[in-house]
Amino acid sequence: MSLAQNVRQFMRSAGSTIISAEFVKKDGSIRRVRFNPRDRNEITGFGSNVNDPNIIRIRDLDLAKKGIPAWRSFNVNNLRVIRTRNNTFKFGTLD
């Protein structure tokens, strides 16, 4: 099973439990997000299909609560940590 498949399986098994993830953005900075993997709120006005299986789209709960457009994506290859209340997976080396 690929890393992307493992991450997606982790997200499916979490149900609607809040997941937090930490990943490296394209610019090299670290982003931390919290999201509900079952959030299916519509992307209005600017959504496009993603063909790369390593890209996962999520809706950042903290931004959504502030009324800011909250759809974000990350590449599973850039994950550092992903966790639920009961499970934590660390990827690569953490500084």
N, C-alpha and C positions, 0 to 999 in steps of 0.2 A: 504494500500500500504506500502511495506517495505521501509526502509531507502534507500537501494540500488536502488529500483525502482524509488523513488523520485529523487535521485541524477541523475540517467540516464535520467529521464524525463526533469529535469532542463537542462541537457546537450543537449538533443534533441531540446528543445525549444530555446536554444541559437543559433541554426543554426551554422554558421561558425564564430560567434563572439568569440573573444578571451576570455577565462575563466581563472581566477586565482584561485588557491586553496592553502590552507595552511593545512597541516596535520602533525601528529606525526609519525615519522618513527619508525621502529622496535627498534632502539637503544635509543629511547626516545627524539631524537632531532627533531626540527621543520624544515620542508621543505616547501618552497614556490615555486610553479611552475606556469607557464603560458602555456596554450595549446589551440589549435583549436580542438573542439570536432569532427569536420568532417575530421580531418587529417587521411588519410588512407595510408600514405607512408608505404612501405613494411618493415617488420622486416626481415632483411636478416641474415641468418647464425645461429641464436640462439633462435628464437621464440619457444614458447611452448604453448599449450592450457591451459587456466585457467578455472578450474571447480568451483571455489568459486564465487558465484554471488556478493559477497561483494567487490571483487577486480576489480578495473577499471584500464585499461591500457591507458596511454596517452603518447604523445610525447612532451617532454619539449622543448619549443620554444627557450629558451635562450641557452640551450646546443646544439640544432640543428644548430643554427646560428654560433656556434663556431666550427662546424664540429665534435662534440663529439657524439658518439652513444647516442641517446636521449630518447629511450623508457624507461618509468618508470611506476610504478603502485602504487596504494594506496588502502588501505582498507577504505571503506566508514565509518566504525565505528571509524576511527582515524581522520576524517575530523574535522577541527576547523572552517574554513571559506571557502566558495566557492562563487565566485562573477563574474558577468558580468558587463558591463557598466551600466546596469539599475537595476540589482537585486543583493542583498547580502543575504546570509543565513549563520547564525552562529550556531554552534553545540556545545553543552556542555558548559563548563565554560572556559573562556579564561583568562590566567594569565596575 
